[in-house]
Amino acid sequence: MAVADAIRALDPDAVVTALGTERGLETTLVPERGYPLELIPPVPLPRKPTMDLFRLPGRIRRSVAATRAVLERTDADVIVGFGGYVALPAYLAAGSGLFGRRRKVPIVVHEANASAGIANKVGARRARRVLAAVAGSGVAARGHADAEIVGIPVRSSITGLDRAALRAQARAHFGLPAEGPVLLVFGGSQGARSLNDAVVGAAPKLAAAGISVLHAYGPKNSVEVESDPTTPYVAVPYLSRMDLAYSAADAVICRSGAMTVAEVSAVGLPAVYVPLPHGNGEQELNARPVVSAGGGMLVADAELTPQYVADTVVPLLGDRARLDDMSRNAAGAGHRSAAATVARIVLDVAASERGEGKR
């Protein structure tokens, strides 16, 4: 969506259509941002040899056919893929002569994670341009050792956020005190039980140290904490105003998905990153550049305990000089102009496909 917004800002006549599946958050988020959404069947890629592996070819063909119909209907000039369930069918449907397509649609691939997924590895072989958040992700255009490094596109409301200017408004919005340190906790859109348990378990120590908490625990979870009026523990299932959440906080405990790391570093928020303990380790790799720059800390999921929060996070929030130093380092590790950079590349590819006509 950040790239879509940047494309519209650069060319108001550009037509942007999003591909998605009925399972994803895009069914809500995309229409809310004012973009048409076309749904296709998802193609989850099995990680183990199960019966789903044998069903994969049929699923791919059905999804590619649905995607091809969208490309024809929208007269698409370029496909921008970010990986995931919808990317692979789009990459395959774009091929010249493949699955019956008459016209090849150029592809721009962007890899957000430090370790590329299967879909983007396939797409990179067919792509006109291959972009990545960090070097060494495992994707590259033909004849190149690595992708073009552009960072992760982040929406302008985040890249342009003035946390200091919004601090008072943000704290009032959540019912947090105007003064004193605030810890923000979130584990992604669905929450994270290990983060919830660790911070809730440390709530008495946080309160005793004068630290207030803003905790998004996830819509499928619940937490119970006795809140002290002077150092409130504000627990909510979901944060719809992340700009205000970032502005209210002095530090954050969070997962280290690619977009989370990009946003947290873009706003200069000191972070304790807790990588998801599953997958191929990409979440740890995502956070390492920011941690190496001094903008955050890494802790394994199994090591995030109430005692860790009390011994490590509480002293951090009591050290203003260290927080300020980490904030500067985090902000310096981000790519604030990534969305505009990707948008310009996409428009250039579209223009080269059809000249300066309709895009």
C-alpha positions in Angstrom: 0.0 0.0 0.0 2.9 2.4 0.6 4.1 1.8 -2.9 0.6 2.2 -4.3 0.3 5.6 -2.5 3.7 6.7 -3.8 2.7 5.7 -7.4 -0.4 7.8 -7.1 1.6 10.7 -5.7 4.0 10.6 -8.7 1.3 9.9 -11.3 -2.3 10.6 -10.3 -3.5 9.0 -13.5 -1.9 5.6 -12.7 -4.3 2.8 -12.1 -3.3 0.5 -9.2 -5.1 -2.8 -8.6 -4.2 -5.1 -5.7 -4.2 -8.9 -5.8 -5.2 -10.7 -2.7 -6.9 -13.7 -1.2 -10.0 -14.0 0.9 -7.9 -15.2 3.9 -5.8 -12.1 4.2 -6.1 -8.7 6.0 -6.1 -7.1 2.6 -9.8 -7.7 2.3 -10.2 -4.9 4.8 -7.0 -2.8 4.5 -7.0 -2.4 0.7 -10.6 -1.1 0.3 -10.0 1.2 3.2 -7.1 2.8 1.3 -9.3 3.3 -1.7 -7.8 0.7 -4.1 -9.7 -2.0 -6.0 -9.0 -5.5 -4.8 -9.1 -8.6 -7.0 -9.3 -11.9 -5.1 -7.6 -15.1 -6.4 -7.2 -18.6 -4.8 -4.2 -18.7 -2.4 -1.3 -21.0 -3.2 0.4 -22.0 0.1 3.7 -23.7 -0.5 4.0 -26.9 1.7 7.2 -27.0 3.6 7.0 -30.8 4.1 6.0 -33.7 1.8 2.3 -34.1 2.6 -0.8 -34.6 0.6 -0.9 -30.8 0.1 2.2 -31.2 -2.1 0.3 -33.4 -4.5 -2.5 -30.9 -4.7 -0.1 -28.0 -5.4 0.0 -28.2 -9.3 -3.8 -28.0 -9.5 -4.0 -25.1 -7.1 -1.3 -23.3 -9.0 -3.2 -23.7 -12.3 -6.4 -22.5 -10.9 -4.8 -19.5 -9.2 -2.8 -18.6 -12.4 -5.9 -18.7 -14.5 -7.7 -16.4 -12.1 -4.7 -14.0 -12.1 -4.5 -14.1 -15.8 -8.1 -13.0 -16.1 -7.3 -10.0 -13.8 -4.3 -9.0 -15.9 -6.4 -9.1 -19.0 -9.3 -7.3 -17.5 -7.1 -4.5 -16.1 -4.8 -4.3 -19.1 -1.9 -4.4 -16.7 1.4 -2.9 -17.8 3.5 -4.1 -14.9 3.3 -6.5 -12.0 4.9 -5.6 -8.6 5.4 -8.6 -6.4 6.4 -8.7 -2.8 6.2 -12.5 -2.2 3.6 -14.5 -0.4 0.6 -16.5 -1.6 -0.5 -14.2 -4.4 2.9 -13.5 -5.9 3.8 -16.8 -7.4 0.6 -17.1 -9.5 1.1 -13.5 -10.6 4.7 -14.2 -11.7 3.6 -17.3 -13.6 0.6 -15.6 -15.2 2.8 -12.7 -16.5 5.0 -15.0 -18.7 4.9 -14.6 -22.5 2.8 -17.5 -23.9 2.7 -19.2 -20.5 -0.8 -20.5 -19.6 -2.2 -18.9 -22.7 -1.1 -15.3 -22.2 -0.7 -13.4 -25.4 1.4 -10.5 -24.0 4.2 -10.7 -21.5 3.7 -8.3 -18.5 7.0 -7.1 -17.0 7.7 -7.9 -13.4 9.2 -5.9 -10.6 10.1 -8.0 -7.6 10.7 -6.6 -4.1 12.1 -8.8 -1.3 11.5 -7.4 2.1 13.1 -10.2 4.2 16.8 -10.8 4.7 16.2 -14.3 3.4 14.1 -14.6 0.3 11.1 -16.9 0.0 10.4 -19.4 -2.8 7.9 -17.1 -4.6 10.3 -14.3 -5.0 13.1 -16.6 -6.1 10.9 -17.8 -8.9 9.8 -14.3 -9.8 13.4 -12.9 -9.8 14.2 -15.3 -12.7 11.6 -13.6 -14.8 11.7 -10.0 -13.5 12.7 -6.8 -15.3 14.0 -5.3 -12.0 14.7 -7.1 -8.7 14.8 -4.9 -5.5 15.5 -5.9 -1.9 15.5 -4.4 1.5 19.0 -5.6 2.4 22.0 -7.1 0.6 22.4 -10.9 0.4 18.7 -11.8 0.5 19.1 -14.5 -2.2 17.3 -12.8 -5.1 18.9 -11.0 -8.0 18.1 -10.2 -11.6 19.8 -12.2 -14.3 23.5 -11.4 -14.6 23.6 -9.6 -11.3 25.2 -10.8 -8.1 22.6 -9.1 -5.9 19.4 -7.2 -6.0 19.1 -3.4 -6.1 19.0 -2.4 -2.4 16.2 0.1 -1.8 15.0 -0.7 1.8 11.4 -1.5 2.7 8.6 0.8 1.5 6.9 2.4 4.5 3.8 4.6 4.4 4.4 8.3 4.5 2.4 8.7 7.7 5.2 6.7 9.4 8.3 8.0 7.5 7.2 11.6 8.2 6.2 11.0 11.8 7.3 13.6 14.3 7.1 11.5 17.5 8.1 14.4 19.8 5.4 16.7 18.3 2.7 14.1 18.7 3.8 12.8 22.1 1.2 14.7 24.2 -1.7 13.9 21.9 -0.7 10.3 21.6 -0.5 9.7 25.3 -3.8 11.5 25.9 -5.4 9.3 23.2 -4.4 6.1 25.0 -4.9 7.4 28.6 -1.2 7.4 29.4 0.5 9.9 31.7 2.1 12.9 30.0 5.4 12.3 31.8 7.4 9.2 32.6 8.6 6.3 30.4 6.2 4.2 28.3 6.8 0.7 27.0 5.0 -0.3 23.8 4.4 -4.1 23.3 3.0 -5.7 20.2 3.4 -9.1 18.4 2.0 -8.3 15.0 -1.7 -8.2 13.9 -2.5 -11.4 15.8 -0.4 -10.8 18.9 2.2 -13.1 20.3 1.6 -15.3 23.4 5.3 -15.3 24.5 5.5 -11.5 24.5 2.2 -11.3 26.3 3.2 -13.7 29.0 6.6 -12.1 29.6 5.4 -8.5 29.9 2.3 -9.3 31.9 4.5 -11.3 34.3 6.8 -8.3 34.7 3.9 -5.8 35.2 4.6 -5.3 38.9 8.3 -4.6 38.3 7.4 -2.2 35.5 4.9 -0.3 37.6 7.3 -0.2 40.5 9.9 1.5 38.2 7.3 4.1 37.1 7.0 2.6 33.6 3.6 2.7 31.9 2.7 0.1 29.3 0.7 0.2 26.0 0.2 -3.5 25.1 -1.6 -4.8 22.0 -2.1 -8.4 22.9 -3.9 -9.6 19.7 -7.6 -10.2 19.0 -7.4 -13.9 19.7 -5.7 -13.5 23.0 -6.5 -11.9 26.3 -4.5 -10.6 29.3 -5.4 -9.5 32.8 -3.4 -6.9 34.6 -4.1 -4.8 37.6 -3.3 -1.3 36.5 -1.9 1.4 38.8 -3.6 4.8 38.0 -0.2 6.5 38.2 1.6 4.1 35.9 -1.2 2.6 33.8 -1.0 -0.7 32.0 -3.2 -0.1 28.9 -4.0 -3.4 27.2 -5.9 -3.5 23.9 -6.5 -6.3 21.3 -5.3 -4.2 18.4 -3.8 -0.8 17.6 -5.3 0.9 14.6 -3.3 4.1 15.2 0.3 2.9 15.1 1.5 6.4 14.5 0.1 7.4 17.9 1.4 4.2 19.5 4.9 4.9 18.2 4.7 8.6 19.4 3.5 7.6 22.9 6.4 5.2 23.5 10.0 5.4 24.6 10.9 1.8 23.6 9.1 -1.2 22.2 9.2 -5.0 22.6 8.1 -6.6 19.3 8.6 -9.3 16.7 11.0 -8.6 13.9 9.0 -9.1 10.7 10.4 -7.0 7.8 7.7 -4.4 8.0 7.8 -4.1 11.7 11.6 -3.5 11.7 11.2 -1.0 8.9 8.6 1.1 10.7 10.2 0.9 14.1 13.6 2.0 12.8 12.0 4.7 10.5 10.5 6.4 13.5 13.6 6.0 15.6 12.1 3.9 18.3 14.6 1.8 20.4 13.5 -1.8 20.2 13.8 -5.2 21.8 13.3 -7.5 18.9 12.0 -11.0 19.6 12.2 -13.0 16.3 9.5 -15.6 15.6 11.0 -18.9 16.5 9.6 -20.6 13.4 10.4 -20.4 9.7 13.9 -20.1 8.2 15.3 -17.6 10.6 14.5 -14.6 8.5 13.1 -12.5 11.4 16.4 -12.6 13.2 18.2 -11.6 10.0 15.7 -8.7 9.5 16.7 -7.1 12.8 20.4 -7.6 12.7 21.3 -4.5 10.7 19.4 -2.2 13.1 20.9 -4.1 16.1 24.4 -3.8 14.6 23.8 -0.1 14.2 23.0 0.2 17.9 19.3 0.9 17.4 17.9 -2.3 19.1 18.5 -5.5 20.9 17.8 -9.1 20.0 16.5 -11.7 22.4 15.4 -15.3 21.5 11.7 -16.1 22.0 12.5 -18.7 24.7 14.7 -16.2 26.6 12.0 -13.5 26.8 10.8 -14.0 30.3 9.4 -11.7 33.0 12.8 -11.8 34.6 14.4 -10.7 31.3 12.0 -7.8 31.1 12.8 -6.8 34.7 16.5 -7.2 34.4 17.0 -5.7 30.9 14.0 -3.6 29.7 13.3 -1.8 33.0 16.9 -0.4 33.3 16.8 0.5 29.6 13.7 2.6 30.1 15.3 4.3 33.0 18.3 5.4 31.0 17.3 8.5 29.0 20.8 9.0 27.5 20.9 5.4 26.2 17.4 5.6 24.8 18.3 8.8 22.9 21.4 7.2 21.5 19.5 4.1 20.4 16.8 6.3 18.8 19.4 8.1 16.6 21.0 4.8 15.6 17.7 3.2 14.7 16.6 6.2 12.6 20.0 6.1 10.8 19.5 2.5 9.8 16.3 2.9 7.9 15.4 3.9 4.3 12.7 6.6 4.6 12.5 7.1 0.8 12.1 3.5 -0.2 8.4 3.7 -1.2 9.1 6.6 -3.6 12.1 4.8 -5.0 10.1 1.6 -5.8 7.3 3.7 -7.2 9.6 5.5 -9.7 11.1 2.1 -10.8 7.6 0.7 -11.3 6.5 3.7 -13.4 9.7 3.6 -15.4 9.1 -0.1 -16.3 5.4 0.6 -17.1 6.5 3.6 -19.3 9.1 1.5 -21.2 6.4 -1.1 -21.9 3.9 1.2 -23.4 5.6 4.6 -23.8 3.9 7.5 -22.2 0.4 6.3 -22.7 -2.1 5.0 -20.1 -0.4 3.2 -17.1 
